[in-house]
């Protein structure tokens, strides 16, 4: 291998991981210490506690169980009785309890105070 080729490979081996680390670090740096992106969907950058993020992931995983079997007035995304759409972001149709929807609204309202 020529010196030029070896240099190009070496530069790539160093620069690419650094660029990836900077990109990842930037995403994480948007929230204050102790907060993370809620990530209820890709790109959901509302800063919440790690516990709140885990709850959003659990709600997403359980979404199908909270829909009315056979659908209803909102088609297949109709929630079972006692459940409502989370509305954490535009188009969020994950069915949750009214308490959980209010919690998502509170997170949205407070999110900017948890950002850098």
C-alpha positions as a printed Julia matrix, in Angstrom:
116×3 Matrix{Float64}:
   0.0    0.0    0.0
   1.38   3.42  -0.92
   1.99   6.11   1.68
  -0.83   8.22   0.19
  -3.33   5.36   0.4
  -2.26   4.55   3.93
  -2.61   8.2    4.9
  -6.11   8.4    3.38
  -7.21   5.26   5.24
  -5.7    6.56   8.49
  -7.4    9.94   8.18
 -10.75   8.27   7.48
 -10.28   5.9   10.42
  -9.74   8.88  12.7
 -12.15  11.46  11.26
 -15.21   9.27  10.74
 -15.52   8.1   14.38
 -14.87  11.65  15.6
 -17.6   13.03  13.33
 -19.99  10.37  14.61
 -19.11  11.18  18.21
 -19.64  14.89  17.63
 -23.02  14.27  15.97
 -24.14  12.0   18.78
 -22.78  14.32  21.44
 -24.61  17.27  19.91
 -27.92  15.43  20.06
 -27.37  14.56  23.7
 -26.07  18.01  24.56
 -29.37  19.66  23.65
 -30.85  18.6   27.01
 -29.59  19.77  30.39
 -27.79  17.28  32.57
 -30.2   14.67  33.93
 -32.58  14.98  30.96
 -32.82  13.07  27.69
 -34.91  13.33  24.56
 -38.35  11.78  25.08
 -38.06  10.11  21.68
 -41.72   9.08  21.56
 -41.01   9.05  17.81
 -37.86   9.66  15.81
 -37.01  13.33  16.15
 -39.03  13.92  19.34
 -36.55  16.19  21.09
 -38.59  17.21  24.14
 -36.24  16.97  27.12
 -37.6   14.73  29.89
 -36.25  12.51  32.64
 -34.93   9.08  31.68
 -37.97   7.58  33.49
 -40.35   9.64  31.35
 -38.53   8.47  28.22
 -38.88   4.84  29.34
 -42.61   5.44  29.94
 -43.04   6.83  26.41
 -41.28   3.76  24.98
 -43.53   1.47  27.05
 -46.62   3.35  25.86
 -45.49   2.92  22.26
 -44.92  -0.8   22.79
 -48.36  -1.21  24.39
 -50.25   0.98  21.91
 -52.0   -1.89  20.13
 -53.48  -3.17  23.42
 -55.16   0.19  24.06
 -56.98   0.35  20.72
 -60.58  -0.77  20.3
 -60.76  -4.19  18.68
 -62.4   -3.8   15.28
 -61.85  -0.04  15.28
 -64.49   2.62  15.66
 -65.26   6.19  14.71
 -61.52   6.9   14.16
 -60.92   3.71  12.22
 -58.29   1.26  13.45
 -56.75   3.96  15.69
 -59.86   4.32  17.85
 -58.91   4.01  21.51
 -60.61   1.65  23.94
 -63.04   3.22  26.4
 -61.13   5.23  28.99
 -58.16   5.89  26.68
 -57.29   8.91  24.56
 -54.61   9.81  22.03
 -51.4   10.89  23.73
 -50.91  13.96  21.49
 -47.26  14.32  22.5
 -46.63  15.62  18.96
 -48.73  16.34  15.88
 -50.21  13.06  14.65
 -49.49  11.12  17.85
 -52.25   8.49  18.02
 -50.83   6.24  20.74
 -53.72   5.48  23.1
 -52.98   6.28  26.75
 -54.92   7.26  29.86
 -56.04  10.88  30.21
 -53.44  11.24  33.01
 -50.67  10.12  30.63
 -51.87  12.55  27.92
 -51.79  15.41  30.44
 -48.31  14.34  31.49
 -47.16  14.53  27.82
 -48.71  18.01  27.54
 -46.87  19.07  30.71
 -43.61  17.66  29.3
 -44.13  19.65  26.1
 -44.74  22.83  28.1
 -41.7   22.33  30.34
 -39.37  20.85  27.7
 -37.65  24.09  26.77
 -36.72  24.73  30.42
 -34.85  21.4   30.36
 -32.9   22.28  27.2
 -29.54  23.95  26.87
